[in-house]
Amino acid sequence: MKFENHQYYNCEITTNDNQTYKVNANWIHNQNLDNFQGWQCAAGQTRLNIDKDLNVWSGLCENQKLGHALDGFDVFDAPSICNKPRCTGCTDDLLTAKRKI
């Protein structure tokens, strides 16, 4: 299945040929199209997750540890590379900007 534009969307996906698709994040997950491993992702720039131990992560997916809430952490100034085999079913992570490189 290929990406397609939706009438009601809440995120955008841009492929390596610069095609941008406006889609619904839940649709991406339900269609098993949420494998963004190796893609650029703005988690860590626009989304943070703080776990019960106060570790700060890039996104709910915990793609990369950014530091600790009490000891300091850095927010990314550029997209990171996703290292997860599948994006979480969390709409928040799926809403995060992604770009295939």
SULHU-V531607 format. One record per residue. N is the residue number from 1. RES is the residue in one letter. OMEGA is omega as a letter, one per 30 degrees, with the letter a starting at -180 (999 if undefined). D_LAST is the distance of its C-alpha to the last C-alpha in whole Angstrom. Layout:
n->(N & N)
res->(RES & RES)
omega->(OMEGA & OMEGA)
d_last->(D_LAST & D_LAST)
This chain:
n->(1 & 2 & 3 & 4 & 5 & 6 & 7 & 8 & 9 & 10 & 11 & 12 & 13 & 14 & 15 & 16 & 17 & 18 & 19 & 20 & 21 & 22 & 23 & 24 & 25 & 26 & 27 & 28 & 29 & 30 & 31 & 32 & 33 & 34 & 35 & 36 & 37 & 38 & 39 & 40 & 41 & 42 & 43 & 44 & 45 & 46 & 47 & 48 & 49 & 50 & 51 & 52 & 53 & 54 & 55 & 56 & 57 & 58 & 59 & 60 & 61 & 62 & 63 & 64 & 65 & 66 & 67 & 68 & 69 & 70 & 71 & 72 & 73 & 74 & 75 & 76 & 77 & 78 & 79 & 80 & 81 & 82 & 83 & 84 & 85 & 86 & 87 & 88 & 89 & 90 & 91 & 92 & 93 & 94 & 95 & 96 & 97 & 98 & 99 & 100 & 101)
res->(M & K & F & E & N & H & Q & Y & Y & N & C & E & I & T & T & N & D & N & Q & T & Y & K & V & N & A & N & W & I & H & N & Q & N & L & D & N & F & Q & G & W & Q & C & A & A & G & Q & T & R & L & N & I & D & K & D & L & N & V & W & S & G & L & C & E & N & Q & K & L & G & H & A & L & D & G & F & D & V & F & D & A & P & S & I & C & N & K & P & R & C & T & G & C & T & D & D & L & L & T & A & K & R & K & I)
omega->(l & l & l & l & l & l & l & a & l & l & l & l & l & a & a & l & l & l & l & a & l & a & l & a & l & l & l & a & a & l & a & l & a & l & a & l & a & l & l & a & a & l & a & l & a & a & l & l & l & a & a & l & l & l & a & a & l & l & l & a & a & a & l & l & a & a & a & a & a & a & a & l & l & l & a & l & l & l & l & l & l & l & a & l & a & l & l & l & l & a & a & l & a & l & a & a & l & l & l & a & 999)
d_last->(19 & 17 & 16 & 19 & 20 & 23 & 26 & 26 & 23 & 22 & 18 & 15 & 12 & 10 & 8 & 5 & 9 & 10 & 12 & 13 & 16 & 18 & 19 & 21 & 20 & 23 & 22 & 19 & 20 & 23 & 22 & 20 & 16 & 15 & 13 & 10 & 10 & 8 & 6 & 7 & 10 & 13 & 16 & 18 & 18 & 19 & 20 & 23 & 25 & 28 & 30 & 33 & 33 & 32 & 29 & 26 & 22 & 19 & 20 & 22 & 20 & 21 & 17 & 19 & 22 & 23 & 26 & 30 & 31 & 34 & 33 & 30 & 27 & 24 & 21 & 18 & 18 & 14 & 11 & 11 & 9 & 11 & 13 & 15 & 16 & 17 & 17 & 20 & 22 & 23 & 22 & 22 & 19 & 17 & 18 & 16 & 13 & 10 & 6 & 4 & 0)
